[in-house]
Every structure is written in C-alpha cells, then in structure tokens.
Amino acid sequence: MIVVTGATGNIGRPLTRALAEAGEQVTAVSRNTVAVPDGVRHVTVDLAEPTGLKPVLAEAKALFLLLSGDLHAPGAKPAGIIGLAADSGIRRIVLLSSQGVVTRPLGTTRVAMRAVEDAARESGMDWAILRPGGFASNAFAWMESVRTRQVVAAPFGDIGVPIVDPADIAEVAAACLLDDRHTGGVYELTGPEVITPRQQAETIAATLGSPVRFHDLTREEAKAEMIRFVPAELADDTLDIIGSPSPSELRISPHVQQVLGRAPRPFADWVARNIAAFR
C-alpha cells in the first residue's frame, strides 16, 4: 500500500488517481474529508501532528511526502514525519522538495527543506527527491478576478520562469514510487518554456476567447496576498525567485523527459484542462 499526503492538492489528486489506475492500493491523506477515486481509502490527518499517521504507515510500503505551507514555518519539524515513516517500516519515500534548495540555498525555507532532504537520505529507506520550480496551477489564484473583472493581477509581469504542470510532477512521483530505477534520484522539474505572467494572462484569454487585462502588482502588494496562504518567509523566498530568476532558475530541465519519455506539458495544456475555473 502507498500513502499519499497532500492528496487533495494539485499534485496529490492526479498522483492518487495514477497509482490507483496502476493497480496499487492507495491511502490518501489530507486535513479535510474529500472524495477520492473508487478503491482509494481516505484518512484525515493533520501533518502538524504526525502521530496520527502511525496506523496508516504501519500498513504501507511507500510514502509520498508533500509538506503544506505551515510545515515550512519557523518551529515546524517536518523531518519528524520521515523518522516516523522509517520507524513504521516504510521501505520507500518520495519527497516533494523545491528547486530553490540548490538555486537559493540560503533562503530561510530552503535551509529547512534541505534538512528534510537530508533526513530522507539518511533514513535508511529507499528515496527519491523531486525539485520543481513554479507551478502552472498557481494561476488558480487569478480565477475570481478573471471571472468577475477579466483581470490577471501579478508582480513582475514581464519576468518569466519555466513553470511546471503539476500533472507532470504527479506522473514523475508515480514513476519514482513504482520503479526501483529511480531510487536515489534527484529530479529538477520544469515546464518546456520560460513564460511570463503577462504571457500566461494572454494564454488564458486566448483559451477563453475573450480579453483578459494584465495588472502589475508591486512586490509589497503581492506579498500581502501571498501571506494569506503561506508563511511570510516562504512568500519572500518565492518573490525573490520570480522577481529575479538566476540562470539556473531559467534553465529548462531534461528530467521530465528522462523519467516519462516525453516532453513536459506547456502552460497552454494546463489552461485547456482547467479553463472552466476561469469562466
């Protein structure tokens, strides 16, 4: 049995579905009760209190670990989840980390994530680490403004990064959970192209078939919005990257292609699959 944390999110949902379709027994873990695919068990656990995972992990062979925003906050101890998994007899862990661990190693949240990576490596379990850059699904933050005002508001409108489709992350995670060849792999996951927020707005408009105006936010305005959902340290680290990406953060990684045997999906594919959210 495979345990998937963050099972209600943009990565966890397609990952749970992919594993179930591959014939695996899956336990989906989230804070809130949600619908899951047929044959998938759902368990409500807050990872801030990981002892609730004990009964689930005792029955499992593998764990996909996704840390929610509050587990990046000062004082959080997410590495304890890895220790609990190892003590429970889990044989394999796939950790969702961040590209910033190597591109911005001194950022507050990146230092903490590096410690979690180290805990996975030293756990005695088979492991693989995924380091995505920005997510295409961050565009969901624009749903309401597009629906009600035909506006996308974002900072750094003409600065782009190669954002990745969460469905690609999920497929890579499934491969790492199911295939021994990926043990010890560290995969940087990006999309196939550098795309700016303004270009993302244009893609949404073209798919909708109606105009969408772009509004440039200041960094301060963007941070005020972001800290409604994530710790301030994570907001600052993210804004540092998208406001002034380094050459390594602009690089198109080959790892999606290497693992899946196909190119990563472009942003336009993500928009086409999710356009109903913007209507």
C-alpha positions as CSV (number, residue, x, y, z in Angstrom):
1,M,0.0,0.0,0.0
2,I,1.2,3.5,-0.8
3,V,0.4,6.6,1.3
4,V,-0.1,9.9,-0.5
5,T,0.0,13.0,1.6
6,G,-1.4,16.3,0.3
7,A,-3.9,14.1,-1.5
8,T,-6.4,16.9,-2.1
9,G,-4.0,19.2,-3.9
10,N,-2.9,19.8,-7.5
11,I,-0.2,17.1,-7.3
12,G,-1.8,14.7,-4.8
13,R,-5.1,14.2,-6.8
14,P,-3.6,13.1,-10.1
15,L,-0.9,11.1,-8.2
16,T,-3.6,9.2,-6.3
17,R,-5.5,8.5,-9.4
18,A,-2.4,7.4,-11.3
19,L,-1.4,4.9,-8.6
20,A,-4.9,3.5,-8.3
21,E,-5.1,3.1,-12.1
22,A,-1.8,1.2,-11.9
23,G,-3.5,-1.3,-9.6
24,E,-1.8,-0.1,-6.4
25,Q,-3.6,0.1,-3.0
26,V,-3.6,3.7,-2.0
27,T,-4.3,5.6,1.1
28,A,-5.0,9.3,0.5
29,V,-4.1,11.6,3.4
30,S,-5.4,15.1,3.9
31,R,-6.6,17.5,6.6
32,N,-10.2,17.5,5.4
33,T,-12.6,14.9,4.1
34,V,-12.7,14.7,0.3
35,A,-13.9,12.5,-2.4
36,V,-11.3,10.1,-3.7
37,P,-11.2,7.6,-6.7
38,D,-13.0,4.3,-6.3
39,G,-10.9,1.8,-4.4
40,V,-8.8,4.5,-2.6
41,R,-9.0,4.8,1.1
42,H,-9.1,8.3,2.6
43,V,-7.7,9.2,6.1
44,T,-7.9,12.7,7.7
45,V,-4.6,13.6,9.4
46,D,-3.0,17.0,10.1
47,L,0.7,16.5,9.4
48,A,1.5,19.1,12.0
49,E,0.6,16.3,14.4
50,P,2.1,13.4,12.5
51,T,1.5,10.8,15.2
52,G,-1.9,10.5,13.5
53,L,-0.1,8.9,10.6
54,K,1.2,5.9,12.7
55,P,-1.7,3.5,12.0
56,V,-1.6,4.3,8.3
57,L,2.2,4.0,7.9
58,A,2.2,0.7,9.7
59,E,0.4,-0.9,6.8
60,A,2.3,0.8,3.9
61,K,5.3,0.1,1.8
62,A,5.9,3.6,0.4
63,L,5.1,7.3,1.2
64,F,4.8,10.4,-1.0
65,L,5.5,13.3,1.3
66,L,4.3,16.8,0.4
67,L,4.7,19.5,3.0
68,S,2.0,22.1,3.3
69,G,2.7,25.8,3.8
70,D,2.6,25.8,7.6
71,L,5.1,23.0,7.7
72,H,7.6,25.5,6.2
73,A,7.0,27.9,9.1
74,P,9.7,28.6,11.8
75,G,9.4,26.0,14.5
76,A,7.8,23.3,12.3
77,K,9.6,19.9,12.4
78,P,8.7,18.1,9.2
79,A,11.7,15.8,9.3
80,G,9.9,14.1,12.2
81,I,7.5,12.6,9.7
82,I,10.4,10.9,7.9
83,G,11.6,9.4,11.1
84,L,8.1,8.2,11.9
85,A,7.9,6.6,8.4
86,A,11.2,4.8,8.8
87,D,10.3,3.5,12.3
88,S,7.0,2.2,10.8
89,G,8.8,0.0,8.3
90,I,8.2,2.2,5.2
91,R,10.6,1.0,2.5
92,R,10.4,3.9,0.1
93,I,9.9,7.6,0.3
94,V,9.4,10.2,-2.5
95,L,9.8,13.7,-1.2
96,L,8.5,16.8,-2.9
97,S,11.2,19.4,-2.3
98,S,12.0,22.7,-4.2
99,Q,14.3,23.9,-6.9
100,G,15.3,26.7,-4.5
101,V,17.2,24.2,-2.3
102,V,20.0,24.4,-4.8
103,T,19.4,27.7,-6.6
104,R,18.7,29.7,-3.4
105,P,20.3,27.6,-0.7
106,L,20.5,30.4,1.9
107,G,16.8,31.2,1.8
108,T,15.1,30.6,5.2
109,T,12.6,28.0,3.9
110,R,15.3,26.4,1.6
111,V,17.6,25.8,4.5
112,A,14.8,24.0,6.3
113,M,13.9,22.0,3.2
114,R,17.5,20.9,2.7
115,A,17.3,19.5,6.2
116,V,14.2,17.5,5.3
117,E,16.0,16.2,2.1
118,D,19.0,15.2,4.3
119,A,16.6,13.3,6.7
120,A,15.2,11.3,3.7
121,R,18.7,10.4,2.5
122,E,19.8,9.3,6.0
123,S,16.6,7.5,6.9
124,G,17.6,4.1,5.7
125,M,14.6,4.0,3.3
126,D,14.9,4.0,-0.5
127,W,14.3,7.6,-1.5
128,A,13.8,9.9,-4.5
129,I,13.6,13.7,-4.3
130,L,11.6,16.0,-6.7
131,R,12.6,19.6,-7.0
132,P,10.0,21.5,-9.1
133,G,10.1,25.2,-9.9
134,G,7.0,27.3,-10.0
135,F,3.7,25.6,-10.6
136,A,1.3,26.3,-13.5
137,S,-1.5,25.8,-11.0
138,N,-0.5,29.0,-9.2
139,A,-2.7,30.6,-11.9
140,F,-5.7,29.4,-9.9
141,A,-5.1,32.5,-7.8
142,W,-6.5,34.5,-10.7
143,M,-9.7,32.6,-11.1
144,E,-12.0,35.1,-9.4
145,S,-10.5,38.2,-10.9
146,V,-10.7,36.7,-14.4
147,R,-14.3,35.6,-13.9
148,T,-15.5,38.8,-12.4
149,R,-13.3,41.5,-13.9
150,Q,-11.4,39.9,-16.8
151,V,-8.1,40.8,-15.0
152,V,-4.9,39.0,-14.0
153,A,-3.0,40.8,-11.3
154,A,0.5,39.6,-10.6
155,P,4.0,41.0,-9.8
156,F,6.9,41.1,-12.3
157,G,4.7,40.8,-15.3
158,D,7.5,40.6,-17.9
159,I,9.8,38.3,-16.0
160,G,9.3,34.6,-16.8
161,V,10.3,31.2,-15.4
162,P,9.7,27.7,-16.8
163,I,6.7,26.8,-14.7
164,V,5.8,23.1,-14.5
165,D,2.4,21.4,-14.8
166,P,1.5,19.6,-11.5
167,A,0.2,16.7,-13.6
168,D,3.8,16.2,-14.7
169,I,5.1,16.3,-11.2
170,A,2.5,13.7,-10.2
171,E,3.5,11.3,-13.1
172,V,7.2,11.6,-12.1
173,A,6.2,10.9,-8.5
174,A,4.3,7.8,-9.5
175,A,7.3,6.6,-11.5
176,C,9.6,7.1,-8.5
177,L,7.2,5.3,-6.2
178,L,6.8,2.3,-8.5
179,D,10.1,1.8,-10.3
180,D,13.3,0.9,-8.4
181,R,15.4,2.5,-11.2
182,H,14.6,5.9,-9.6
183,T,15.9,5.1,-6.2
184,G,18.4,7.8,-5.2
185,G,17.2,10.1,-8.0
186,V,17.1,13.8,-7.6
187,Y,14.9,15.4,-10.3
188,E,14.5,19.0,-11.1
189,L,11.1,19.5,-12.7
190,T,10.3,22.4,-15.0
191,G,8.0,23.1,-18.0
192,P,9.2,23.3,-21.6
193,E,9.4,27.1,-21.9
194,V,10.0,30.3,-20.0
195,I,6.7,32.1,-19.7
196,T,5.9,35.5,-18.1
197,P,2.8,36.3,-16.1
198,R,1.7,38.6,-18.9
199,Q,2.0,35.7,-21.4
200,Q,0.1,33.5,-19.0
201,A,-2.7,36.0,-19.0
202,E,-2.7,36.1,-22.8
203,T,-2.9,32.3,-22.9
204,I,-5.9,32.3,-20.6
205,A,-7.5,35.0,-22.7
206,A,-6.9,33.1,-26.0
207,T,-8.4,29.9,-24.5
208,L,-11.4,31.8,-23.1
209,G,-11.9,33.6,-26.4
210,S,-12.3,36.9,-24.6
211,P,-10.0,39.7,-23.5
212,V,-8.1,39.5,-20.1
213,R,-6.3,42.6,-18.9
214,F,-2.9,42.3,-17.1
215,H,-2.3,44.4,-13.9
216,D,1.2,44.6,-12.5
217,L,1.3,44.3,-8.7
218,T,4.1,45.7,-6.6
219,R,6.1,43.2,-4.6
220,E,4.5,44.5,-1.4
221,E,1.0,44.0,-2.8
222,A,1.9,40.5,-4.0
223,K,3.4,39.6,-0.6
224,A,0.3,40.8,1.3
225,E,-1.8,38.5,-0.8
226,M,0.5,35.5,-0.5
227,I,0.8,35.6,3.2
228,R,-2.9,34.8,3.5
229,F,-1.9,31.3,2.4
230,V,1.8,30.7,3.2
231,P,4.3,31.8,5.8
232,A,5.9,35.2,5.2
233,E,9.4,33.6,4.8
234,L,8.1,31.3,2.0
235,A,6.4,34.3,0.3
236,D,9.7,36.3,0.4
237,D,11.7,33.3,-0.9
238,T,9.2,32.8,-3.8
239,L,9.1,36.5,-4.7
240,D,12.9,36.6,-4.8
241,I,12.9,33.9,-7.4
242,I,10.1,35.1,-9.6
243,G,11.4,38.7,-9.4
244,S,15.0,38.0,-10.3
245,P,15.5,34.4,-11.5
246,S,19.0,33.2,-11.8
247,P,20.3,31.4,-14.9
248,S,19.8,28.1,-13.2
249,E,16.2,29.0,-12.5
250,L,15.6,29.8,-16.1
251,R,17.1,26.5,-17.3
252,I,14.7,24.0,-18.9
253,S,15.4,20.7,-17.1
254,P,15.5,17.5,-19.1
255,H,14.3,15.4,-16.2
256,V,10.6,15.2,-17.0
257,Q,11.6,13.9,-20.5
258,Q,14.1,11.4,-19.0
259,V,11.6,9.9,-16.5
260,L,8.4,10.0,-18.6
261,G,9.8,9.6,-22.1
262,R,8.0,12.7,-23.3
263,A,8.4,16.5,-23.1
264,P,6.8,18.4,-20.2
265,R,3.4,19.9,-20.9
266,P,3.3,23.6,-21.8
267,F,1.2,26.1,-19.8
268,A,-1.4,26.1,-22.6
269,D,-2.2,22.5,-21.9
270,W,-2.8,23.2,-18.2
271,V,-5.1,26.1,-19.1
272,A,-7.0,24.0,-21.6
273,R,-7.7,21.3,-19.0
274,N,-8.7,23.9,-16.3
275,I,-10.4,26.6,-18.3
276,A,-13.8,26.0,-16.7
277,A,-12.4,27.5,-13.5
278,F,-11.9,30.9,-15.3
279,R,-15.3,31.1,-17.0
